[in-house]
Amino acid sequence: MIKKKIVVYTHGCKVNQYDSDAMLKILQQAFDVSDELEMAEQYIINTCAVTAEAERKSRQTVTKILKINSDAKIYVCGCASQRDAMQFERDGVVYVSGTDGKIALAKALVSSEEFDKKASNFSIGKEYEENEGVLSLRTRHYIKVQEGCNNFCSYCIIPYLRGRSRSRNIDNIKKELDEAVKVAKEIVLTGINLSAYGLDNGSSIAELISELKDYDARFRLGSLEVGVMDKVLLDATKALKDFCPHFHLSLQSGDDVTLKKMNRHYTTEDYARAVDLIREYYPNGAITTDIIVGFPTETEEQFEGSKAFARKIKFSDIHCFPYSSRNGTVAGKLHTLDKATMDRRTKEMGEVKRELVNDYLTAQIGVPLNVLFETVDKDGIWCGHTENYVKVYSKNGEKNTIKTVVPARLYLDGLCE
Ligand code: SF4
């Protein structure tokens, strides 16, 4: 019997990607599955609401799908529909639900249950919603270990959409790892707030990592908060057989007054101290970060301070986000800066990013790096990531294989031999 095709298309973060992997695992029992926007009978869109732009793109995906197949049946779930389901009420969309219940949605499709829009699920669970394994179509394998967040940073809508922090049972993590390391060379531990792992079950992210020391795979950590960075955590990473010295340490602003207004619970001095500690353990480690520019109260002087601090830290990369006002958040009540100021600050922080990325890449030339090759282009040029998250291009790559490469020069957005 020819299986019907279903696409699970994902917007947003690694956790959303992982949630989609869990749906794909269930759906493959009855469907030919894909995670790309291609011809199919049915589509699931796993949406994102971290910024207004992310929501717009989630809505736009409905239009794109109907251009591919005007008779498509579309099921919408995730953060954007949790925040505002009505924005997805349109032809072709047969069901809209929220951040929880994605497993139930996949199961209902497999058992080809009739969908009743009125029965949509927008409740947010109190317990960690376990899954039945995942189907990862990527080389680097994400493993979700935590859900939700308790921090309520003043600009962030996520805690309202994904609920309180809840940690995954460590035995379930290990069960999934036992399978994942049979195929994947790299495991990325991820969560909505990975640093909060264990707060609700008396454990910690350091304890979780120390439980993984016998696994034969290289481990990378998802985004971390400053407060969790200490010797205990770094010692635990040193005990792993293979650890990627890449720390995505979320900064958001390099100005203390703005950090306070963002309800971020550290100072730039705390942040610099955490980075110094990481560099004691991993001198050539990568420190990447997220920075919001144009927070409503950010003055020119504070913005200049933020740029100067980024230069002082010498990040290996910066994800720069223009502030996006989210209704329902504390900062969402504040007047936003004018567009010209936002665009100029985004451009200027982008220049700081390019300068620092170029410095870090240049410093890797001549250094032997272990590249996990992931993709190959039409000219046979392979691309992969090193342990310190540098992109490397090579003719001598191989899918899902780690090779030591000594980069000789800058190339595209990375390095090559
Ligand atoms: S830590 Fe802050 S920015 Fe991150 S998900 Fe939680 S509230 Fe949002």
Residues whose N, C-alpha, C, O or C-beta is under 5 A from the ligand:
A	BS01	SF4	C149 N151 F152 C153 C156 I158 I192 N193
